[in-house]
């Protein structure tokens, strides 16, 4: 998530619970949980959590910018690559939290993720 590799966003789904975590000092299998976001009550059928989201001012789809804005969007089972997020959050590393984004259009690139 950052050039120093001091933060990461981790997505987990287990027993019907969907969560996203902001980790500091991430390693391959763990890290310190700085913030959590329970998406279970907010996600709708057909939606997925997207990590390559952006507004007109921030975020982006280039490596190094992924994960700074996350969103819930429906790409119609892979039929659409670029979609508008229904709900979105800014990842605030400094204050260790997820901030809801309201009043701004958030677009997401739903293509596969590579390093």
Phi, psi and omega in degrees: 000329176230162186295336179272000181056038179266349181221152177210156173252130181240131178256134177222139174229124183208128179051041177081002178257130182244124182222155175233138185233140171265119182249140169252155183052051183289145171236188182300324186237001182200187180169177178268124181282114178266330180205154178223152180223112178274112182264356185308310182283350185257335186283139179256160178305132180091346180274153174228163176275127182245138185249352179253067183245159183201157171251185176293340185250340188208169182080193178155174184254004178275145178307140184099340177251345180299141175089353179284335172226128177242154182211163172257125183211158178246115179261019175053056178056041177087006182281337181238133179273315181254125183223159175270131178286136176284319175229147180211157180222142173269136178267112182261100182292318184299315181263002175055063180200166173256124181252124177299141176257121178233151176076008178231144175281129177243121177259149178228142174262114185266012180293163180303156183258134175226160178278000000 
